[in-house]
C-alpha cells in the first residue's frame, strides 16, 4: 500500500449514514474479513469494510480519503447533459468520437432485431454477423448503458474458429447469443498494443484516468490514474469486479506500481500484491505506460473542449500507434484512492469541497 498520510488537521469529515442499512451490511456474508470493532469503526467514518482494507486505514489517516458515503453526492458533480453523454455509449460516440478515436458502433440489437448504425455496415441478422466476423475479425457486444464490464461479450473468429469470450463455440451458438443480446450495441473490437498484450493477452487492458477541473483556474488536470489488467478469471474484460487487477500510475512518469485488488485479500495478511502478472509472469512494477504524456494531453484537451465534463473517469487503450478512448464514466469508483488519497491533495480536496462533496 502507498505510504501513510500524516494527519491533515481537517474538520471532521464524517458523512451522514443510514444506520440500519449499514448495520445490516455488518452481518452480511459479503462483508470484508475484519474484526467487528474495525468494521464498526469503518462504518462510523463512512467507509465500507473493503474500502477500509484496500486503503489500509488501520495504518493510514482515514481523513485523507473521500469516504464511500460521499459517492452519492459525487454523482451530481457532472450535470444531466454530461451524465447522459457519459452513460450512453451511442451518444458518447457521437459527441466525443468527433475529436478522438472511440470504438466504432456498428449496430444496435433491440427486441430481437439488429439495426445497422454505421455507414457501410448492412448486417441485420445474427447469423450474418457471425459470417461477417470471419472476414473482419471480431466485435464486442455490450449493453448501451452498463458499467463495470457487466454482460459484455466478445465475438471473434480466430484460425477459422468462432469464439465467444475466448471460448470456441458453434456458429449457431454464437448466433443465438447475439440474438439474445437485447438493448445492446455491436462495436468494433479494439486490439491493444504490444505493451498490454505482453502483460495479459486475453483481455483488452485499459487505463482508468480520472480528470477534474481546477476550481481556481478552471483548467482540467489528471487527479489519479490506474492501469487495469485482466486475468484468466476476468477475461475477456479487465474489470476488477470480475477478477482483474489494478496498478497505480505515477502521474509524472507513467511508471506502474504493484498490482492488487480487493479479491486478492488474504485473511490475516492483507492484500496480496503482484509485481508480475499472476498468469503471464510478465513484470508490472516499474514498467512505464507507453505514450503517457499523450494520454494526459488528449484527455485534458477533451475537457477543455467540453467543459461540462467536470469529473470523469476515462477508460483508455494504448495501441502501438494510437489511443482509443473506450468510454467516460461519471463519478468514477473511489477505489482509485488507494494510489492517491483524494483529500491529502489540496487541489483535489478543494475540488470536492467546492462541489459540496467533502
N, C-alpha and C positions, 0 to 999 in steps of 0.2 A: 504494500500500500504506500502511496505517496506520503511523505513525512508529515508529522503532526503540525497543526496550526496553532500558534500561540493565541492566548485569549485576546479578544478583539476589543473589549470594553464596550460592547454593543448593548443597546437596550434589550430587554427580554424579548426574544423573537418567537416565543411560542405562539402558535396559531390556534384559533378555536377548533375544537374537535367534536365529533359526535360520540360521546362516551359509550352508549350502548353498542353501536356498531363496532367501535374499536375494541370493546371488551369481548364481543363475540369472536373477533379475529384472534384474540389471545388463546382461545381454546380450539381453534381450527387446526386440522391436521396439516394444513399447508403453511403454518407459521414457521418462522426461522428457528433453528435449533439453538435457542438462547435460554438461559435461566429465566424463570418467571419474573424475577425482580428486574432484570435487564429489559425484558420485553415491556414491562410497565413503565420503566424509565424512558424507553424509546417512544412509547405511546404518549407520555406526558409532554414530550418535546416535539411531537408531530411527525415522527418517523415510523415507518414500518420496521419490523424486526429485520427483514432482509436488507433494508437500507442501512440500518444500524451496523449490520455486519459488513456490508460491502464498503461502507465509508470508514470502517474501523473506528467507530465513535467511542469505543472503550478507551482509545488512546488519542484520538483527535478531538478537537474542540467542536462540539455539535453546533455552536453558534456560528461557525464559519460556513455552514451548509444550509441551503434552502430546504426546508422540510417537505415531506410528501404532501402534507395537508395544504401546501401552497399551490399545488398543481391546478386546482380548480380556478383560482384567481389568475394564474399564469395563462390559462386558456383564453382569457379575454384581452390579452395584450394586443394581439392582432385583431383587427375589426372583421365584420362579417364578410366583406368582399375578399379580403386577404385570405380568410379561412376557407372560403369557397374555392379559391384558386388552388390552395394547398391541399385541400381534401379531395377534390375531384380531378382524376387523372386526365380526363378529356380536356377540361378547362386548363389544366396545368400545361399540357402540350400546346394548346392554342395560344396561351399567353407567354409563358416562359420559353417555349420552343421557338419563338421568333428570334431569339437572341443567342441561345446556346443550344448545344446538341442535347436532345432528350430522346428517350426511346420512341420510335415512331409507332403510332397506334394504327393498326391495320383494319380492325373491325370491332364491332360490339356484338355480344351474344345476349339476347334478351328474349325471354319467354319461348325458348326453343328455336329462335331464328337468328341467323348470322347476318349482320348488316355491314357491308364494307364502308369504311370511313376514310380510306387513303386513296389518293389518285393512283390508278394503275393496279389496284388490288380489287379483284372481282370474284373472290371466293365467297360462296354463300351457303356452303354445305359442309358439315363436319368431316365427311369422308374426303371432300375436295381439299380441305385444309391439310389433312394428313398427306395427301398426294403432293400438295404444294410444298410441304416441308422437305420432301425428297429432293426437290430442286433448289431449295433456298436455305436449307439447314435446320431452322427451328424457330419457334415462337414461345412467348410466355403468355399464359392466360391468368388474369388476376381480377379480383373484384374491383370495380371502378372507384370505390371509396374505402377500401380496407387498409389496415396498417399492420405493422409487425410481421409481414410475410404470411398473414393468415390466408389460407385457401389459394395460395399461389402455386401454379402448376407449370412446369416446363415441358414442352413437347418438341422433340427433335428427332432427326434421323441421322444415325452415325453408322458408317460402314454398312448401309442398307437396312439397319435395324431401327424400328420405331421405339423411342424411349420416352416414357413419362416419368419425370423426376428421376432420370438416370436409370430407370428400370425398364428392361426390354418387355414390350407388350405387342399384341397383335394390332394390325390396322383397325380392326373392328373395335377392340377395347379402347383404343385411343379416340376413335370417333365417338364412342359412347360417352367418354369423359368430356369431350368438347361439348357435346350436345347437352350435357347436364350442367354446364357452367353458366347458370343464369345470372344476369346482372354483372357480366364480366366484359373485359376488353381483351383483345388479342394484340400483343405488342411485339415489336422487334426484340429478338434475343441479343442482348449485349454480350460481347466477348471481352473478357478482361484482358489486361496486358500481361506481360511475362512476369511482372512483379507479383501480382495477386495469384497468378496461375502456379507459380513456383511454391507458394506457401500452402495453398489448398486449391486444387484444380476443379473439384466437383461442385463448387458454388461460386457465384459472382461475388467477390469480396469487396465491400463498399466502405468508403469513408463516411462518417457522420460528422458534419461540421456545423456547429451552432454559431449563427451570426446574430448580433444585436445592434441596435442603433444607439450611439452615444447620446445621452440626454443633454449634454452641454454643447457639443459641436454639431450634432445631427449627422455625424459620419458613421457608416457601418464599420463594425470590426468583428473579427473572429474571436469568440469568447472561449471556446474549447473545441477539441476535435478528438475523435477516436477512430480507430480502424477496426472494422469487424471482419472476422474470418469464419467461414463455415467450417463444419466438422462432418464426420460421417453421420452423426446424429441429425444435424440440421439440413443437410443437402436436400434440394438444390439451393436453399437460401442460406444467408449468413446470420440470420436473426438470432440474437442471444436467447430470446424467449423460446426458440425451437432447438436450442442446444449449441449455438455458436459461441464464439469467444470475442472479447473486445480488448483492444490495446490502446493506451494513451498515445497521443501525438504531441511532440514538442512543437509549440506554435512557431518558433523561430526557425528551427532546422528541419522539421518534418520527421525527426527520429522517433521510432516506436519504443514504448516501454514493454514490460512483460504483458502477457495476455492473461485474462481471467474472466470469470462470470459467476453469477450467484449460484448456478448449479454445480460449480466446482468446489463448493464448501465441503470441508472435511470436519466432521464432529470433533471438537476439542482442539483442532489445529488451525482453523481459519480457512481462507480461500486458497486453493491450490493455484500457484502461479506457473505460467508456462513461458519459458524463454525460447522454446522451439515449439512448433506445431505438434500437437499430440498424435496426429495421424500421419502427416508427411515427414515430420522430423526436421523441417526447414526452419532456420533461425528467424525469430521475430524480433526479440530485444536487440536494439541497436541498429536495425536496418532503417533506411530512410525511404519515405514515400516519394516516388518519382514526381517531379513537376509540382512540388508542394507550393512554391511561390505562385505558380499559375492558378492553382486551386483557390488560394486565398484571394487573388486579384479578381478572378472570374466571379466568385460569389459576392464579394464586396461591390463589384460593378453591377451585378444584378440588382442588389438592394438599392444602389443609387438610382437605377433606372425605375425601380418600383418601390418607392419609399414607404408604401403601405405595408411592406413585408418587414415588420419591426423585429420579430423574434422567430427565427426559423431554424429547424434542423434539416440540413441538406444532405441527401444521400448521393454520393459521387463515386463513379467508377473511373479509375485511371487506366486508359488503354495505352498501347505503345505509342500512339500518335495523336491522341485526342483525350478530352474529358467528356464524360457523359453525366448529366445531372439526372439521376433516376427519378427523384421526386423531392418535394419540400414538405416538411412536417411542421405544423403549427404546434406550439407548446411542447417541444421535444422532451423526451424522457430525462428526468433529473439524475439518472444513474451516471451520466457523464461526469458528475461532480467528483467521482472517485479519483479523477485525474486532475481536477482543478476546482477547489472549493469556491462556489459562487460568491458567497458573502465575505470571503477572505480577499477578494479583489475589489478595491474601492470603486472602480468604474462599473463592474458588474453589480455590486451592491447598490450603487446609485440608480442603475437601470431598474432593478426590481422595486426599489422603494418609490421611484418616480411613478411606476405603473401600479402602485398600491398592492404589491405582492408581498414584500418583506417589511 
